[in-house]
Amino acid sequence: MTSVELLAENRCFDGVHRRYRHQSQVLQCAMIFSVYLPPQALKGTKVPALHWLSGLTCTDENFMQKAGAQRHAAAFGLALVAPDTSPRGGHVPGNPDGGWEFGHGAGFYVDATEEPWRQNYQMHSYVVQELPDLVESFLPIDSERRGISGHSMGGYGALVAFLRHPKRYRSVSAFAPIANPSACPWGIHAFRHLLGADTDAWKAWDPTYLMEQLIGSSTEKLIAEPAQIDSSFLSFPILVDQGTADTYLNEQLNPAALSAAASAAGLPLELRMREGYDHGYYFVASFMEDHLAHHARALKEMP
């Protein structure tokens, strides 16, 4: 098993919050991640886990400190797993143009194909495969019951992870996701660096295009593990919350494109436009209990 270093441990709602560091083989750098184990896990029961992906400029700590998720996770018996948002270190290339929208703290949860980012920026493989396999190998977390969620860039990453690998997750949700990155400034800037100039290649990393292609002859071209749309999938819709006062709503996020693609593909998407809410963690914390209840129903097969 990969060596894991415990950095911190704090008691929280009768469970425990921990931060770990390990050497990622996929990202070729040291990575820090956080885990919240509910009280049920401390009693020896294997629990389902919600994997959370944070947004631009964040680390593993933002969600754990600001979202107010632990109280609800303890009540539902869910573990929470939160990775960092990018590879880091002096040898890891950052944004050659400067700025915060790409590079360190802004890995975009794709597997880069272009130099010099290809060696380290394999965030999709890290959050979908390496990190879940790691935490399930030494913590009381059930490998058959995973959900995924996130905020902004992380909400985008959660949707892509679920749509490309639906067999690895039972549930998905997102707060203010970058819904159509191929057509917004944040996504275009990142994709040109990470995925190259061929915009057709971007479609495999765009949730709007992935939804359009989920059912049909071209599914296997875009999706690593083609979904079988069965009754269990339809029972738990994709849940998205978006604030109407979000300053990034029109230029960067475009939930309408996601909704239209889901409708065309016949996928169950519950898009909730929240009047007056902005893009920050006050918004996320306001509806965190709803999202954790959504995942608990799917992961614990609650009626």
ROTIZA-783491 format. One line per 4 residues: number of its first residue (from 1); for each residue x, y, z of N, C-alpha, C. Coordinates in steps of 0.2 Angstrom, whole numbers, plus 5000, padded with zeros to 4 digits. Atoms other than C-alpha are relative to their C-alpha. Example, Ala and Ser with C-alpha at 12.3 -4.5 7.8 and 13.67 -1.06 7.14 Angstrom:
<nodes>
1	5004/4994/5000/5062/4978/5039/5004/5006/5000 ~ 4996/4994/4999/5068/4995/5036/4996/5005/5003
</nodes>
This chain:
<nodes>
1	5004/4994/5000/5000/5000/5000/5004/5006/5000 ~ 4996/4993/5001/5006/5018/4996/5000/5003/5008 ~ 4999/4997/4993/5013/5026/5012/4996/5006/5000 ~ 5004/4994/4999/5001/5039/5019/5002/5003/5007
5	4998/4996/4994/5006/5052/5032/4994/5004/5003 ~ 5005/4996/4996/4994/5058/5045/5002/5007/5002 ~ 4997/4993/4999/4996/5077/5046/4996/5003/5006 ~ 5004/4997/4995/4981/5082/5058/4994/4996/5001
9	5006/5004/4998/4966/5074/5067/4996/5005/5005 ~ 5004/4996/4996/4952/5083/5075/4993/4997/5001 ~ 5007/5002/4998/4936/5077/5084/4995/5004/4997 ~ 5005/4996/5003/4920/5083/5075/4994/4996/5000
13	5007/5004/5000/4902/5078/5078/5000/4993/5001 ~ 4999/5007/4998/4907/5062/5086/5004/4996/4995 ~ 4996/5003/5005/4917/5058/5071/5007/5003/5000 ~ 4993/4997/5000/4935/5063/5066/5001/5003/4993
17	4997/4997/5006/4942/5075/5053/5008/4999/5000 ~ 4993/5001/5001/4959/5070/5046/5003/5003/4994 ~ 4996/4998/5006/4972/5077/5034/5006/4995/4999 ~ 4995/5004/5002/4984/5066/5025/5004/5002/4995
21	4995/4999/5006/4999/5067/5013/5002/4994/4998 ~ 4997/5006/5003/5005/5054/5001/5003/5002/4994 ~ 4997/4999/5006/5015/5053/4986/4996/4997/4994 ~ 5004/5002/5006/5004/5052/4970/5004/4997/4995
25	4997/5003/5006/5010/5040/4957/4997/5003/4993 ~ 5004/4997/5005/4997/5048/4945/5003/5007/4998 ~ 4998/4993/5000/5002/5066/4948/5007/5001/5000 ~ 4993/4999/4999/5020/5063/4952/5002/5006/5004
29	4999/4995/4995/5020/5074/4967/4997/4998/5006 ~ 5004/5002/4994/5015/5074/4985/4994/5004/5000 ~ 5006/4997/4999/4997/5077/4988/4997/5000/5007 ~ 5004/5000/4994/4986/5082/5003/4993/4999/4999
33	5007/5001/5001/4969/5076/5005/4997/5000/5007 ~ 5003/5000/4994/4956/5077/5019/4994/4995/5000 ~ 5005/5005/4999/4944/5064/5026/4996/5002/5006 ~ 5004/5000/4994/4929/5065/5038/4997/4994/5000
37	5003/5006/4998/4924/5049/5046/4995/5001/5005 ~ 5006/4999/4995/4907/5049/5054/5001/4995/5006 ~ 5000/5004/4994/4904/5041/5071/4999/4992/4998 ~ 5001/5007/5001/4898/5025/5063/5006/4996/4997
41	4994/5003/5003/4915/5022/5054/5005/4999/5006 ~ 4995/5001/4994/4924/5024/5071/4998/4994/5004 ~ 5002/5006/4997/4914/5009/5077/5001/4994/4996 ~ 4998/5006/5004/4920/4998/5064/4996/4998/4994
45	5005/5002/5005/4906/4999/5051/5003/5004/4994 ~ 4998/4997/5006/4911/5002/5033/4994/5005/4997 ~ 5005/4995/5002/4902/5018/5027/5001/5002/4993 ~ 5000/4997/5007/4898/5025/5010/5004/5007/5000
49	4996/4994/5000/4908/5040/5005/4998/5005/4994 ~ 5001/4994/5005/4905/5057/4996/5006/5003/4998 ~ 4993/4997/5002/4920/5063/4986/4998/5007/4998 ~ 5001/4993/5002/4920/5082/4985/5006/5003/4996
53	4995/4997/5004/4929/5092/4972/4999/5008/5001 ~ 5000/4993/4999/4933/5110/4976/5001/5004/4994 ~ 4999/4996/5006/4934/5125/4964/5007/5004/5000 ~ 4994/4996/5001/4947/5137/4958/5003/5004/5006
57	4996/4997/4995/4960/5143/4970/4999/4997/5007 ~ 5001/5003/4993/4954/5131/4984/5005/4994/5001 ~ 4996/5006/4998/4963/5117/4993/4995/4995/5003 ~ 5005/5005/4997/4956/5102/5002/4997/5003/5006
61	5002/4997/4994/4953/5113/5017/4993/5004/4999 ~ 5005/4996/5001/4940/5125/5010/4993/4997/5002 ~ 5007/5003/4999/4925/5113/5009/4999/4998/5008 ~ 5001/5003/4993/4929/5105/5026/4999/5005/5005
65	5001/4994/4995/4930/5122/5035/4994/5004/4999 ~ 5005/4995/5002/4916/5132/5026/4993/4997/4999 ~ 5006/5003/5003/4903/5120/5020/4995/4998/5005 ~ 5004/5003/4994/4896/5114/5037/4997/4993/4998
69	5002/5006/5002/4895/5097/5030/5000/4994/5005 ~ 4999/5006/4996/4901/5086/5044/4994/4999/5005 ~ 5005/5002/4996/4886/5088/5055/4995/4996/4996 ~ 5004/5004/5004/4875/5081/5041/5003/4994/4998
73	4997/5006/5002/4887/5068/5036/5000/4995/5006 ~ 5000/5004/4994/4888/5062/5054/4993/4997/5001 ~ 5007/5002/5000/4869/5061/5054/4998/4994/4995 ~ 5001/5005/5005/4868/5051/5038/5005/4994/4999
77	4995/5006/5000/4883/5040/5041/5004/5000/4994 ~ 4996/4999/5006/4893/5047/5026/5007/5002/5002 ~ 4993/4997/5000/4912/5049/5025/5000/5005/4994 ~ 4999/4995/5005/4918/5064/5016/5008/5000/4998
81	4993/5000/5002/4934/5064/5005/5001/5006/4996 ~ 4999/4994/5003/4941/5080/4999/5008/5001/4997 ~ 4993/4999/5002/4957/5081/4988/5002/5007/4999 ~ 4998/4993/5002/4967/5096/4983/4998/5001/4993
85	5003/4998/5007/4962/5105/4967/5005/5000/4994 ~ 4995/5001/5006/4978/5102/4957/5007/4997/5003 ~ 4993/5002/4998/4996/5095/4958/5004/5006/5003 ~ 4996/4994/4997/5008/5106/4968/5007/4998/5000
89	4993/5001/4999/5027/5108/4970/5004/5004/4995 ~ 4996/4996/5004/5041/5118/4963/5001/4997/4993 ~ 4999/5003/5006/5043/5105/4949/4994/5000/4996 ~ 5006/5001/5003/5025/5106/4944/4998/5007/4996
93	5001/4994/5004/5022/5119/4930/4993/5004/5002 ~ 5006/4996/4998/5009/5133/4934/4997/5004/4994 ~ 5003/4996/5005/5000/5146/4924/5006/5005/4996 ~ 4994/4996/5003/5013/5153/4911/4997/5007/4999
97	5003/4993/5001/5001/5169/4909/4999/5003/5006 ~ 5002/4997/4994/5000/5172/4927/4992/4999/5002 ~ 5007/5000/4999/4983/5173/4936/4998/4993/5004 ~ 5002/5005/4996/4973/5161/4946/4995/4995/4997
101	5005/5004/5004/4961/5153/4933/5003/4994/4997 ~ 4997/5006/5003/4974/5140/4928/5006/4998/5004 ~ 4993/5002/4996/4989/5130/4936/4999/4998/5007 ~ 5000/5002/4993/4992/5128/4954/4993/5002/5003
105	5006/4999/4997/4975/5127/4963/4994/5000/4994 ~ 5005/4999/5005/4966/5126/4946/5002/4994/4995 ~ 4998/5006/5004/4969/5108/4939/4995/4998/4995 ~ 5006/5001/5005/4952/5107/4930/4998/4992/5000
109	5003/5007/5000/4950/5088/4934/5000/4997/4994 ~ 5000/5004/5006/4955/5082/4917/5007/4997/5000 ~ 4993/5003/5001/4970/5071/4911/5003/5004/4994 ~ 4997/4996/5005/4981/5083/4901/5004/4996/4995
113	4997/5003/5005/4988/5078/4885/5006/5004/4997 ~ 4995/4995/5003/5000/5093/4881/5005/5001/5005 ~ 4994/4998/4996/5017/5097/4887/5000/5008/5002 ~ 4996/5004/4995/5023/5103/4900/4995/4997/5005
117	5005/5002/4995/5007/5098/4909/4998/4993/5001 ~ 5002/5007/5000/5005/5080/4904/5002/4996/5005 ~ 4996/5005/4995/5017/5073/4917/4996/5001/5006 ~ 5003/4999/4993/5008/5081/4932/4992/5000/5000
121	5007/4999/5000/4990/5086/4927/4996/4995/4998 ~ 5005/5005/5002/4981/5070/4927/4995/4999/5006 ~ 5005/5000/4994/4968/5075/4940/4994/4996/4999 ~ 5006/5005/5000/4954/5065/4933/5002/4993/5002
125	4998/5007/4998/4963/5049/4935/5001/5000/5007 ~ 4999/5000/4993/4968/5054/4952/4994/5000/5004 ~ 5006/4999/4996/4951/5059/4959/4995/4994/4998 ~ 5004/5006/5001/4942/5044/4950/5003/4994/5002
129	4997/5007/4999/4954/5030/4952/5005/5000/5006 ~ 4995/5001/4995/4970/5033/4963/4998/5002/5007 ~ 5002/4998/4993/4963/5043/4978/4994/4995/5003 ~ 5005/5005/4997/4947/5032/4980/5003/4993/5002
133	4997/5007/4998/4957/5016/4979/5004/5001/5006 ~ 4996/4999/4994/4969/5023/4992/4996/5000/5006 ~ 5003/5000/4994/4957/5028/5005/4996/4994/5002 ~ 5003/5007/4999/4947/5012/5003/5004/4995/5002
137	4996/5005/4998/4962/5002/5006/5002/5000/5007 ~ 4998/5000/4993/4965/5008/5024/4995/5004/5004 ~ 5005/4997/4996/4950/5017/5030/4993/4996/4999 ~ 5007/5004/5000/4932/5009/5034/4995/5004/4995
141	5004/4997/5005/4925/5016/5017/4998/4994/4995 ~ 5003/5005/5005/4914/5005/5006/5001/5001/4993 ~ 4998/4999/5006/4921/5003/4989/4994/5000/4995 ~ 5006/5001/5005/4904/4999/4981/4995/5006/5001
145	5005/4995/4999/4895/5015/4988/5004/5007/5000 ~ 4997/4993/5001/4903/5031/4981/4995/5005/4997 ~ 5003/4994/5003/4895/5048/4977/5005/5005/4998 ~ 4995/4995/5001/4903/5063/4970/4997/5007/4999
149	5003/4993/5000/4900/5082/4971/5005/5005/5000 ~ 4995/4995/5000/4908/5098/4970/4997/5007/4998 ~ 5002/4993/5000/4908/5117/4968/5004/5003/4994 ~ 4997/4996/5005/4911/5128/4952/5005/4995/4996
153	4995/5004/5003/4927/5120/4944/4999/4993/5002 ~ 5001/5007/4997/4924/5105/4956/4993/4997/4998 ~ 5006/5002/5003/4906/5104/4951/5000/4997/4993 ~ 4999/5002/5007/4911/5103/4933/5004/4993/5000
157	4996/5006/5000/4924/5089/4938/4996/4994/5002 ~ 5004/5006/4998/4911/5079/4947/4995/4998/4995 ~ 5004/5002/5006/4899/5079/4932/5004/4996/4995 ~ 4996/5003/5005/4913/5074/4921/5002/4993/5002
161	4998/5006/4997/4919/5060/4933/4994/4995/4999 ~ 5006/5004/5000/4901/5053/4934/4998/4998/4993 ~ 5002/5002/5006/4897/5054/4916/5005/4996/4996 ~ 4995/5004/5003/4913/5046/4910/5001/4993/5004
165	4999/5006/4996/4913/5033/4924/4994/4998/5004 ~ 5006/5001/4996/4895/5030/4929/5000/4994/5005 ~ 5000/5006/4996/4898/5013/4936/5004/5000/5006 ~ 4996/4999/4994/4910/5020/4949/4996/5004/5005
169	5004/4996/4995/4897/5031/4957/4992/4998/5000 ~ 5007/5001/4999/4879/5029/4963/4996/5007/5000 ~ 5004/4993/5000/4875/5048/4964/5005/5005/4998 ~ 4996/4994/5002/4881/5065/4958/4996/5006/5002
173	5003/4993/5000/4877/5083/4962/5006/5005/4999 ~ 4995/4994/5001/4885/5100/4959/4997/5006/5002 ~ 5001/4993/4999/4885/5118/4965/5003/5004/4995 ~ 4997/4995/5004/4887/5131/4952/5005/4997/4995
177	4995/5003/5004/4896/5120/4940/5002/5004/4994 ~ 4998/4997/5006/4906/5126/4925/4997/4994/4995 ~ 5004/5005/5003/4893/5117/4914/5002/4999/4993 ~ 4999/5001/5007/4899/5120/4896/5007/5003/4999
181	4994/4996/5000/4918/5124/4898/5003/5001/4993 ~ 4997/4999/5007/4922/5122/4879/4998/5007/4997 ~ 5003/4994/5003/4912/5138/4877/5000/5006/5005 ~ 5000/4994/4995/4917/5149/4892/5008/5002/5001
185	4993/4998/5000/4933/5159/4895/5004/4996/5005 ~ 4996/5005/4996/4939/5148/4910/5002/4994/4997 ~ 4999/5007/5003/4937/5132/4901/5004/5000/4994 ~ 4996/4999/5007/4944/5138/4884/5007/5001/5002
189	4993/4998/4998/4960/5145/4893/5003/4994/5003 ~ 4997/5006/4997/4963/5129/4903/5000/4994/4995 ~ 5000/5005/5005/4958/5117/4889/5006/5001/4995 ~ 4995/4999/5004/4970/5125/4877/5007/4998/5002
193	4994/5002/4997/4984/5122/4889/5001/4993/5001 ~ 4999/5007/4998/4980/5105/4895/4998/4995/4994 ~ 5003/5005/5005/4971/5097/4880/5002/5002/4993 ~ 4998/4999/5007/4978/5106/4865/4995/5004/4996
197	5004/4996/5004/4971/5116/4851/4994/4997/4996 ~ 5005/5003/5003/4959/5103/4844/4994/5000/5004 ~ 5006/4999/4996/4942/5108/4850/4995/4994/5001 ~ 5004/5006/5000/4934/5092/4846/5002/4995/5005
201	4998/5004/4994/4945/5083/4859/4998/5003/5006 ~ 5002/4997/4994/4938/5095/4872/4993/4997/5002 ~ 5006/5002/4999/4921/5087/4870/5000/4994/5005 ~ 5000/5005/4995/4926/5072/4880/5001/5002/5007
205	4999/4997/4993/4929/5083/4895/4995/5006/5001 ~ 5005/4995/5000/4913/5094/4893/4994/4997/5002 ~ 5006/5004/4998/4898/5088/4903/4994/5001/4995 ~ 5006/4999/5004/4886/5096/4891/5000/4996/4994
209	4999/5005/5006/4893/5086/4876/5000/4993/5003 ~ 5000/5007/4997/4895/5071/4887/4993/4998/5001 ~ 5007/5002/4999/4876/5071/4891/4997/4999/4993 ~ 5003/5001/5006/4872/5073/4873/5002/4994/4997
213	4997/5006/5003/4883/5058/4868/4998/4994/5005 ~ 5001/5006/4996/4878/5047/4883/4996/4994/4997 ~ 5004/5005/5004/4865/5038/4873/5001/5001/4993 ~ 4999/5000/5008/4869/5034/4855/5006/4997/4998
217	4994/5004/5003/4882/5027/4844/5007/5002/5001 ~ 4993/4998/4999/4896/5038/4848/5002/5000/5008 ~ 4999/5000/4993/4895/5035/4867/5007/4997/5002 ~ 4994/5003/4998/4911/5024/4868/5006/5005/4997
221	4995/4995/5002/4921/5038/4859/5002/5005/5005 ~ 4999/4995/4995/4919/5050/4873/5000/4997/5007 ~ 5001/5002/4993/4915/5040/4889/5004/4994/5001 ~ 4996/5006/4998/4927/5028/4897/4996/4994/5002
225	5004/5006/4998/4914/5017/4904/4993/5001/4999 ~ 5006/4998/5003/4898/5018/4894/4994/4998/5006 ~ 5006/5002/4995/4882/5019/4906/4995/4996/4997 ~ 5006/5004/5002/4868/5007/4906/4995/5004/5004
229	5005/4996/4996/4853/5018/4910/4995/4996/5002 ~ 5005/5004/4998/4843/5008/4921/4996/5003/5006 ~ 5004/4996/4995/4830/5011/4935/5003/5003/5006 ~ 4996/4998/4995/4843/5013/4948/5003/5007/4999
233	4997/4994/5003/4851/5027/4938/4994/5006/5000 ~ 5006/4996/5000/4834/5035/4935/4997/5002/5006 ~ 5003/4998/4993/4829/5035/4953/5004/5005/5003 ~ 4996/4995/4997/4843/5047/4958/5002/5005/4995
237	4998/4995/5006/4844/5062/4946/5006/5004/5002 ~ 4994/4995/4999/4859/5073/4944/4997/5006/5003 ~ 5003/4994/4997/4856/5087/4956/5005/5006/4999 ~ 4996/4994/5001/4862/5105/4952/4997/5006/5003
241	5002/4994/4997/4860/5120/4963/5004/5006/4997 ~ 4997/4995/5003/4864/5137/4955/4997/5007/5003 ~ 5003/4993/4998/4862/5155/4962/4999/5005/4995 ~ 5002/4995/5005/4853/5168/4952/5005/5006/5000
245	4996/4994/4999/4865/5182/4959/5007/4998/4999 ~ 4993/5002/5001/4881/5172/4954/5003/5005/4995 ~ 4997/4995/5005/4892/5185/4945/5003/4996/4994 ~ 4997/5004/5006/4899/5171/4934/4995/4996/4996
249	5005/5004/5003/4882/5164/4929/5000/5000/4993 ~ 5002/4999/5008/4880/5170/4911/5007/4999/4996 ~ 4994/5000/5004/4898/5171/4906/5004/4993/5000 ~ 4996/5006/4998/4906/5156/4914/4997/4993/5001
253	5004/5006/4998/4893/5143/4920/4995/4997/4996 ~ 5005/5002/5005/4879/5142/4908/4996/4993/5002 ~ 5003/5006/4998/4868/5129/4917/4994/4998/4995 ~ 5005/5002/5005/4855/5131/4903/5002/4995/4995
257	4997/5005/5005/4866/5122/4891/5000/4993/5003 ~ 5000/5006/4997/4868/5108/4903/4993/4997/5000 ~ 5007/5002/4999/4849/5107/4906/4997/4998/4993 ~ 5003/5002/5007/4845/5107/4887/5003/4993/4998
261	4997/5006/5002/4858/5093/4884/4997/4994/5004 ~ 5003/5006/4996/4851/5082/4898/4993/4999/4998 ~ 5007/5001/5003/4833/5085/4891/5000/4996/4994 ~ 4999/5003/5006/4839/5080/4874/5002/4992/5001
265	4998/5007/4999/4847/5064/4881/4995/4996/5004 ~ 5004/5004/4996/4833/5059/4892/5002/4999/5007 ~ 4997/5001/4993/4843/5061/4908/4997/5004/5005 ~ 5003/4997/4995/4836/5065/4924/5004/5006/5004
269	4996/4995/4997/4843/5082/4929/4995/5005/5004 ~ 5004/4995/4995/4836/5093/4944/5004/5006/5000 ~ 4996/4994/5000/4842/5110/4941/4996/5005/5004 ~ 5003/4996/4996/4837/5122/4955/5003/5007/5000
273	4998/4993/5000/4839/5141/4952/4998/5003/5007 ~ 5001/4998/4993/4841/5148/4970/5001/5008/4999 ~ 5001/4993/5001/4835/5166/4970/5004/5004/5005 ~ 4997/4996/4995/4847/5179/4977/5007/4997/5002
277	4994/5003/4998/4862/5167/4980/5005/5001/4995 ~ 4995/4998/5004/4879/5171/4974/5005/4993/4999 ~ 4996/5006/5002/4894/5159/4970/5004/4997/5006 ~ 4996/5002/4995/4902/5157/4987/4998/4995/5005
281	5001/5006/4995/4902/5145/5002/4994/5002/5004 ~ 5007/4999/4997/4887/5154/5010/4995/4997/4996 ~ 5005/5003/5005/4877/5148/4995/5001/4992/5001 ~ 4999/5008/4999/4885/5130/4997/4998/4998/5006
285	5002/5002/4994/4882/5129/5015/4993/5000/5001 ~ 5007/5000/5000/4864/5134/5013/4996/4994/4998 ~ 5003/5005/5003/4860/5119/5003/5004/4993/5001 ~ 4996/5006/4999/4873/5106/5009/4996/4994/5003
289	5004/5006/4997/4860/5096/5019/4996/4997/4995 ~ 5004/5003/5005/4849/5094/5004/5005/4995/4995 ~ 4996/5005/5004/4864/5087/4994/5002/4994/5003 ~ 4998/5006/4997/4870/5076/5007/4994/4995/5001
293	5006/5004/5000/4852/5069/5009/4999/4997/4993 ~ 5000/5003/5007/4852/5066/4990/5005/4994/4999 ~ 4995/5005/5001/4868/5056/4991/4998/4994/5005 ~ 5002/5005/4995/4862/5047/5007/4995/4995/4997
297	5005/5004/5003/4847/5041/4998/5002/4995/4995 ~ 4997/5004/5005/4857/5034/4984/5005/4995/5003 ~ 4994/5004/4997/4872/5027/4994/4997/4995/5005 ~ 5002/5004/4995/4862/5020/5008/4993/4996/4998
301	5006/5003/5003/4847/5015/4997/4994/5001/5005 ~ 5006/4998/4996/4835/5024/5008/4994/5001/4996 ~ 5006/4999/5004/4817/5025/5003/4999/5008/4999
</nodes>
